[in-house]
Amino acid sequence: MDSLLPEVDVGLILLHLRQIGIAFILSLPVAINREYRDQAAGLRTFPLVAIACCAFMLVGMDVYEGSDAEARVMYGIITGMGFIGGGSIVKRSGQADGTATAAGLWLTGALGISVAYNRYEVAIVLSLIGFLIFQFSEQFKTTAR
């Protein structure tokens, strides 16, 4: 008797759980910084972006064959991240607020894609540099009033 349920590859589930978990963990330094600094995007947004981008890329890599198809999936993610980031930018009193958050979201998307491609060295560097920029750049920032 044929089962109506599809076969489940437990090994593949564990592999993807590992990769998505790594994307989640590597997004936390930026997410915690943003949450601590009371920004609109924080502990929920950045990890969701990282794991979603990682998952989209993993699915694209499994479903489509060839680097052209994978590149189109990646282009879609990059475009989508630009759209999400654009939504975090608000103009107030002649100044644009939220540009760093938008850039951080884009960075976190790149982190997720890097993990999907097993480029952990890139993802770790993105996590570290993103955190350092958010953590220490505020003291160097000047605003003209």
C-alpha positions as a printed NumPy array, in Angstrom:
array([[  0.   ,   0.   ,   0.   ],
       [  1.442,   3.341,  -1.069],
       [  1.633,   5.997,   1.558],
       [ -0.028,   9.316,   0.866],
       [  2.71 ,  11.061,   2.818],
       [  5.921,  12.007,   1.033],
       [  9.147,  10.391,   2.103],
       [ 11.021,  12.489,   4.629],
       [ 14.801,  12.64 ,   4.516],
       [ 15.719,  13.037,   8.173],
       [ 19.366,  13.643,   7.288],
       [ 18.389,  16.549,   5.042],
       [ 16.125,  17.965,   7.751],
       [ 18.988,  17.861,  10.236],
       [ 21.379,  19.46 ,   7.74 ],
       [ 18.97 ,  22.326,   7.04 ],
       [ 18.182,  22.698,  10.738],
       [ 21.911,  23.031,  11.361],
       [ 22.359,  25.648,   8.641],
       [ 19.303,  27.677,   9.621],
       [ 20.399,  27.429,  13.267],
       [ 23.83 ,  28.785,  12.368],
       [ 22.231,  31.69 ,  10.476],
       [ 20.057,  32.375,  13.521],
       [ 22.982,  32.33 ,  15.954],
       [ 25.189,  34.51 ,  13.74 ],
       [ 22.413,  37.114,  13.44 ],
       [ 22.137,  37.487,  17.223],
       [ 25.045,  39.906,  17.856],
       [ 23.507,  42.543,  15.577],
       [ 19.972,  41.732,  16.769],
       [ 20.877,  42.047,  20.448],
       [ 22.698,  45.324,  19.804],
       [ 19.71 ,  46.766,  17.953],
       [ 17.312,  45.536,  20.639],
       [ 19.477,  46.975,  23.419],
       [ 19.619,  50.329,  21.613],
       [ 15.81 ,  50.274,  21.367],
       [ 15.626,  50.289,  17.587],
       [ 12.452,  49.326,  15.708],
       [ 14.113,  46.242,  14.225],
       [ 15.802,  44.03 ,  16.766],
       [ 15.717,  40.612,  18.336],
       [ 12.854,  39.345,  16.208],
       [ 13.541,  41.024,  12.883],
       [ 17.232,  40.321,  12.284],
       [ 17.104,  36.576,  13.05 ],
       [ 13.946,  36.203,  10.948],
       [ 15.688,  37.893,   8.025],
       [ 18.761,  35.66 ,   8.383],
       [ 16.852,  32.392,   8.594],
       [ 14.395,  33.342,   5.84 ],
       [ 17.186,  34.289,   3.423],
       [ 19.046,  31.096,   4.302],
       [ 15.877,  29.025,   3.774],
       [ 14.999,  30.693,   0.449],
       [ 18.502,  29.988,  -0.812],
       [ 18.489,  26.398,   0.465],
       [ 15.185,  25.717,  -1.283],
       [ 16.431,  27.399,  -4.457],
       [ 19.593,  25.301,  -4.409],
       [ 17.576,  22.087,  -3.953],
       [ 14.785,  22.839,  -6.411],
       [ 16.586,  24.534,  -9.282],
       [ 19.554,  23.194, -11.173],
       [ 22.388,  25.346, -12.388],
       [ 24.088,  28.462, -11.253],
       [ 21.85 ,  30.716, -13.391],
       [ 18.735,  29.553, -11.554],
       [ 20.421,  29.906,  -8.171],
       [ 21.602,  33.376,  -9.149],
       [ 18.009,  34.382,  -9.93 ],
       [ 16.916,  33.21 ,  -6.475],
       [ 19.753,  35.199,  -4.93 ],
       [ 18.834,  38.291,  -6.984],
       [ 15.267,  37.964,  -5.73 ],
       [ 16.447,  37.807,  -2.133],
       [ 18.727,  40.809,  -2.609],
       [ 15.903,  42.812,  -4.203],
       [ 13.482,  41.791,  -1.479],
       [ 15.948,  42.831,   1.209],
       [ 16.253,  46.229,  -0.464],
       [ 12.478,  46.555,  -0.338],
       [ 12.301,  45.573,   3.349],
       [ 15.194,  47.885,   4.176],
       [ 13.534,  50.74 ,   2.311],
       [ 10.527,  50.316,   4.575],
       [ 12.684,  50.978,   7.627],
       [ 13.87 ,  54.374,   6.351],
       [ 11.818,  57.348,   7.51 ],
       [ 12.364,  60.999,   6.665],
       [ 12.028,  63.351,   9.645],
       [ 12.941,  67.003,   9.867],
       [ 14.851,  66.848,   6.6  ],
       [ 16.942,  63.859,   7.73 ],
       [ 16.669,  60.185,   6.837],
       [ 16.422,  57.879,   9.864],
       [ 16.742,  54.121,   9.647],
       [ 19.424,  53.863,   6.978],
       [ 21.713,  51.909,   9.311],
       [ 18.862,  49.549,  10.156],
       [ 18.199,  49.059,   6.442],
       [ 21.874,  48.312,   5.822],
       [ 21.912,  45.947,   8.806],
       [ 18.932,  44.049,   7.433],
       [ 20.667,  43.739,   4.075],
       [ 23.837,  42.526,   5.817],
       [ 21.822,  39.946,   7.747],
       [ 20.279,  38.713,   4.489],
       [ 23.767,  38.281,   3.035],
       [ 24.719,  36.381,   6.179],
       [ 21.825,  33.951,   5.622],
       [ 22.769,  33.394,   1.986],
       [ 26.407,  32.82 ,   2.986],
       [ 25.377,  30.118,   5.447],
       [ 23.193,  28.435,   2.802],
       [ 26.277,  28.159,   0.577],
       [ 28.381,  26.818,   3.478],
       [ 30.486,  29.977,   3.375],
       [ 30.651,  30.193,   7.151],
       [ 33.798,  32.334,   7.063],
       [ 31.877,  35.031,   5.194],
       [ 28.89 ,  34.752,   7.552],
       [ 31.12 ,  34.987,  10.644],
       [ 32.915,  38.051,   9.28 ],
       [ 29.572,  39.705,   8.437],
       [ 28.269,  38.989,  11.928],
       [ 31.398,  40.312,  13.614],
       [ 31.833,  43.433,  11.504],
       [ 28.106,  44.242,  11.594],
       [ 28.131,  44.02 ,  15.383],
       [ 31.286,  46.129,  15.689],
       [ 29.894,  48.827,  13.405],
       [ 26.635,  49.067,  15.327],
       [ 28.357,  48.824,  18.705],
       [ 31.114,  51.368,  18.24 ],
       [ 30.253,  53.706,  15.365],
       [ 27.75 ,  55.829,  17.302],
       [ 30.52 ,  57.665,  19.16 ],
       [ 32.041,  58.726,  15.842],
       [ 28.79 ,  59.792,  14.254],
       [ 28.254,  63.525,  13.964],
       [ 25.011,  65.252,  13.275],
       [ 24.658,  68.717,  11.864],
       [ 21.936,  70.78 ,  13.49 ]])
